[in-house]
Amino acid sequence: MKALPAATADLLAFLATQKAEIFDLSGRIDSRRYLGRRFPEPLPLIMSLQQYPGYRRMVGENWMHWHDYYEFFVALSGRGDFRSGNDRFLFDPGDVVIVDPLKIHGVMRMDAAHTAFVILFPAHLVAQAGAVVDQGFLLPWDRRRAGVLPLLKADNPQAPAVHEALLRLAQSWFQAEVGEERWVALKFHFMAVLFQMRQAFAAASSQSIPTTDRAVREERLRRSLDYVSLHAHESLSQPEAARAAGMSTSRFRAFFKETTGWGFAQYVRELRVERAAKLLRETDDSVATIAHMTGFADQSHLLRCFKGKHGDAPLAYRQRHRS
C-alpha cells in the first residue's frame, strides 16, 4: 500500500487518539427523508468523530436522506461506498467526501470498522445572502461542475494542504479550553479549511448558485416532499407535486432531478418500497393489503418493484428479517 503523505498521516494519527461517538440514524430521518440538526450558538458548527456499528444493518437506500446544511467528512478507517444524487463512488482512509445540501445521499456499503471525522455547518456560518466574496468559500459545493465527484482523494496533490488545515481545526475543536478565544480560533481554522478545499476544487468550478436561489430551491423542495409524503399512498401524479411546489410540470421535473439527483418517479417508487418493507417487518398484513396501503397499483406491481430493489420477494424478505 502506498504510504500516506505526512500531513495526512498526522491528521489520522491525531484523530485516532480522540474519543469517538456511536452514531445511529434510526428514528432521525422523517417521512420526507429529511435529517434535521440543531446548531449551537455562538458558533453554528458541529464536529464529531463517529463510528457506525449499526450501519451493517442500516446501509443502503432505506437510509438515503437529505438536509439543507453543508457537510463533509474525512474517512479515518474502513472503506465505504457512497451515493449522492446520481454520483456513486468508493472512499478510503484520508479521503474527504463532500455532501451537497438538498442532494439525496447516503452510504450504500461500508466496512464494519469504519470511523469518520464529520463536519456540519449551515450556510450562514460562512456567507450571508449577497456576500459574493464569502460565497466563494463554498465553491466545492456550490460551484462544482456536473460530473465532478464530490470527493478529494488522499493522493490528490492538493490533499495534504487540506489535511494540514483540518488537523489544526481538529486540535482546536478537541482541546479542553473554552470561551471566546476558542470560538475565534475555531472560526479561523474552519475558514482556512474551506480556503484549502476551494483551492483543491478550483479547476472543477463553474457558475456559482446565488444564495437567494438556494433558499427558493429549499422551500420548493420542502413543499413538494411534504406533499409526496402525505399522498404517496394515493394515485400520485407529478403535476400535483409540481403545483405543491408552485411550478409548472416541465420546470418541476428538471428542478427535482437537478436538486435531489433523483428522478421524481424514482423517488416516489423508492419511498413506497421503503414503506412496504417497514410494514412487512412490523405487521402481519398480507402483501395485497400492503400494496394497497403504500400506493402500488396491485400486488404484482409491488412484487416487481420490491424484487428490483431488495432482490427478495416480499414474503421472503419478511421471513429473512424475522428470522
MARZA-446494 format. One record per residue (C-alpha): residue in three letters; x, y, z. Coordinates in steps of 0.2 Angstrom, whole numbers, padded with zeros to 4 digits, always signed. Layout:
<rs>
ALAXYZ
...
</rs>
This chain:
<rs>
MET+0000+0000+0000
LYS+0006+0017-0005
ALA+0012+0027+0011
LEU+0001+0042+0015
PRO+0008+0060+0015
ALA+0015+0066+0031
ALA+0000+0079+0033
THR-0012+0065+0030
ALA-0004+0053+0042
ASP-0003+0066+0056
LEU-0021+0070+0054
LEU-0027+0052+0055
ALA-0015+0049+0070
PHE-0022+0064+0080
LEU-0040+0059+0077
ALA-0036+0041+0082
THR-0032+0047+0099
GLN-0049+0056+0101
LYS-0065+0048+0108
ALA-0077+0043+0095
GLU-0096+0043+0097
ILE-0108+0030+0091
PHE-0120+0037+0078
ASP-0136+0029+0073
LEU-0148+0036+0060
SER-0163+0026+0066
GLY-0178+0037+0070
ARG-0169+0053+0065
ILE-0175+0054+0047
ASP-0193+0060+0044
SER-0206+0055+0031
ARG-0198+0067+0018
ARG-0181+0059+0021
TYR-0175+0075+0029
LEU-0162+0074+0043
GLY-0163+0089+0054
ARG-0150+0096+0065
ARG-0150+0110+0079
PHE-0134+0120+0078
PRO-0126+0128+0093
GLU-0123+0146+0097
PRO-0112+0156+0097
LEU-0104+0146+0083
PRO-0116+0136+0072
LEU-0103+0122+0069
ILE-0104+0103+0073
MET-0089+0092+0073
SER-0088+0074+0079
LEU-0078+0058+0077
GLN-0091+0045+0073
GLN-0092+0026+0072
TYR-0106+0017+0064
PRO-0108-0001+0071
GLY-0127-0002+0067
TYR-0124+0003+0049
ARG-0121-0016+0045
ARG-0140-0017+0046
MET-0144+0001+0041
VAL-0134+0005+0025
GLY-0142+0006+0008
GLU-0156+0016+0000
ASN-0168+0013+0015
TRP-0157+0026+0024
MET-0154+0038+0010
HIS-0158+0056+0016
TRP-0156+0074+0013
HIS-0153+0090+0023
ASP-0151+0109+0020
TYR-0135+0112+0029
TYR-0117+0108+0022
GLU-0107+0093+0027
PHE-0090+0085+0023
PHE-0081+0071+0032
VAL-0064+0063+0032
ALA-0063+0044+0032
LEU-0051+0038+0046
SER-0053+0019+0045
GLY-0063+0007+0034
ARG-0068+0008+0016
GLY-0086+0014+0010
ASP-0097+0015-0005
PHE-0106+0032-0005
ARG-0120+0039-0016
SER-0125+0057-0018
GLY-0138+0060-0031
ASN-0133+0051-0047
ASP-0114+0050-0041
ARG-0108+0034-0033
PHE-0090+0031-0028
LEU-0079+0022-0016
PHE-0069+0031-0002
ASP-0054+0026+0008
PRO-0045+0032+0024
GLY-0039+0050+0021
ASP-0052+0054+0008
VAL-0063+0069+0010
VAL-0081+0067+0005
ILE-0092+0082+0001
VAL-0110+0081+0005
ASP-0121+0093-0006
PRO-0136+0102+0003
LEU-0153+0095-0004
LYS-0145+0080-0013
ILE-0152+0063-0008
HIS-0137+0054-0001
GLY-0130+0040+0010
VAL-0118+0026+0012
MET-0123+0011+0002
ARG-0110-0001+0010
MET-0095+0001+0022
ASP-0083-0009+0032
ALA-0088-0014+0050
ALA-0073-0004+0057
HIS-0077+0012+0048
THR-0074+0029+0058
ALA-0076+0046+0051
PHE-0072+0064+0056
VAL-0088+0073+0052
ILE-0091+0092+0050
LEU-0108+0100+0048
PHE-0112+0119+0046
PRO-0126+0130+0039
ALA-0123+0142+0025
HIS-0124+0157+0036
LEU-0109+0152+0046
VAL-0099+0156+0030
ALA-0109+0168+0019
GLN-0124+0179+0022
ALA-0136+0182+0007
GLY-0127+0194-0006
ALA-0110+0191+0001
VAL-0102+0187-0015
VAL-0084+0185-0009
ASP-0089+0174+0006
GLN-0099+0163-0005
GLY-0083+0159-0014
PHE-0078+0148+0002
LEU-0092+0136-0003
LEU-0085+0133-0020
PRO-0083+0114-0018
TRP-0102+0113-0015
ASP-0110+0127-0025
ARG-0098+0129-0040
ARG-0093+0111-0043
ARG-0096+0106-0061
ALA-0108+0092-0065
GLY-0099+0076-0067
VAL-0085+0081-0055
LEU-0086+0069-0040
PRO-0089+0076-0023
LEU-0073+0068-0017
LEU-0055+0073-0013
LYS-0044+0058-0014
ALA-0030+0056-0001
ASP-0017+0055-0015
ASN-0023+0071-0024
PRO-0009+0084-0024
GLN-0020+0096-0015
ALA-0025+0084-0001
PRO-0010+0087+0011
ALA-0014+0106+0012
VAL-0032+0102+0016
HIS-0027+0089+0029
GLU-0015+0101+0037
ALA-0029+0114+0039
LEU-0040+0100+0045
LEU-0028+0095+0059
ARG-0027+0112+0066
LEU-0046+0113+0066
ALA-0047+0096+0075
GLN-0034+0101+0088
SER-0044+0117+0091
TRP-0060+0108+0092
PHE-0055+0094+0104
GLN-0044+0104+0116
ALA-0051+0107+0133
GLU-0050+0126+0133
VAL-0067+0135+0132
GLY-0073+0153+0130
GLU-0072+0167+0116
GLU-0054+0163+0111
ARG-0059+0146+0107
TRP-0073+0151+0096
VAL-0062+0164+0087
ALA-0049+0151+0084
LEU-0061+0138+0078
LYS-0069+0150+0065
PHE-0052+0155+0059
HIS-0046+0137+0056
PHE-0063+0132+0049
MET-0062+0146+0036
ALA-0044+0140+0032
VAL-0050+0123+0028
LEU-0063+0130+0017
PHE-0050+0140+0008
GLN-0039+0125+0005
MET-0054+0115-0001
ARG-0058+0129-0013
GLN-0040+0128-0020
ALA-0042+0109-0022
PHE-0058+0111-0032
ALA-0055+0127-0041
ALA-0051+0119-0058
ALA-0068+0110-0057
SER-0078+0125-0053
SER-0092+0133-0064
GLN-0105+0147-0061
SER-0110+0149-0043
ILE-0128+0147-0036
PRO-0134+0164-0029
THR-0139+0162-0010
THR-0157+0168-0014
ASP-0159+0155-0027
ARG-0153+0142-0015
ALA-0166+0147-0002
VAL-0180+0146-0015
ARG-0175+0129-0020
GLU-0175+0123-0002
GLU-0193+0130+0001
ARG-0199+0122-0015
LEU-0191+0105-0011
ARG-0199+0105+0006
ARG-0216+0109-0001
SER-0215+0095-0014
LEU-0208+0082-0002
ASP-0221+0086+0011
TYR-0235+0083-0002
VAL-0227+0067-0008
SER-0225+0061+0010
LEU-0244+0064+0013
HIS-0250+0057-0003
ALA-0238+0043-0008
HIS-0251+0030-0004
GLU-0263+0038-0017
SER-0263+0039-0036
LEU-0250+0052-0035
SER-0245+0062-0051
GLN-0230+0073-0055
PRO-0241+0088-0060
GLU-0249+0088-0042
ALA-0232+0088-0034
ALA-0227+0102-0046
ARG-0242+0113-0041
ALA-0237+0110-0022
ALA-0220+0117-0026
GLY-0228+0132-0036
MET-0220+0126-0053
SER-0225+0120-0070
THR-0224+0101-0073
SER-0209+0103-0085
ARG-0200+0115-0074
PHE-0203+0104-0059
ARG-0196+0088-0067
ALA-0180+0097-0071
PHE-0179+0105-0054
PHE-0182+0089-0044
LYS-0168+0080-0054
GLU-0156+0094-0053
THR-0159+0097-0034
THR-0160+0080-0027
GLY-0151+0070-0040
TRP-0166+0058-0042
GLY-0180+0057-0054
PHE-0197+0061-0047
ALA-0204+0044-0052
GLN-0189+0035-0044
TYR-0191+0045-0028
VAL-0209+0040-0026
ARG-0206+0022-0031
GLU-0192+0020-0018
LEU-0202+0029-0005
ARG-0217+0017-0007
VAL-0205+0002-0007
GLU-0197+0008+0009
ARG-0214+0010+0017
ALA-0219-0008+0011
ALA-0203-0015+0018
LYS-0207-0007+0035
LEU-0225-0015+0035
LEU-0218-0032+0030
ARG-0206-0031+0045
GLU-0218-0024+0058
THR-0235-0031+0053
ASP-0243-0047+0048
ASP-0254-0039+0034
SER-0255-0048+0018
VAL-0244-0042+0003
ALA-0260-0037-0006
THR-0265-0026+0009
ILE-0248-0018+0010
ALA-0248-0015-0009
HIS-0264-0005-0007
MET-0259+0004+0009
THR-0242+0010+0000
GLY-0249+0016-0016
PHE-0245+0002-0028
ALA-0257-0002-0042
ASP-0258-0020-0036
GLN-0249-0034-0028
SER-0239-0039-0044
HIS-0233-0021-0046
LEU-0226-0021-0028
LEU-0218-0038-0031
ARG-0209-0031-0047
CYS-0203-0015-0038
PHE-0198-0024-0022
LYS-0188-0038-0030
GLY-0179-0025-0041
LYS-0173-0016-0025
HIS-0171-0029-0012
GLY-0168-0045-0023
ASP-0181-0054-0012
ALA-0200-0056-0015
PRO-0210-0048-0001
LEU-0214-0064+0009
ALA-0196-0070+0008
TYR-0190-0053+0014
ARG-0202-0054+0029
GLN-0196-0071+0034
ARG-0177-0066+0032
HIS-0179-0051+0043
ARG-0190-0060+0056
SER-0178-0075+0057
</rs>
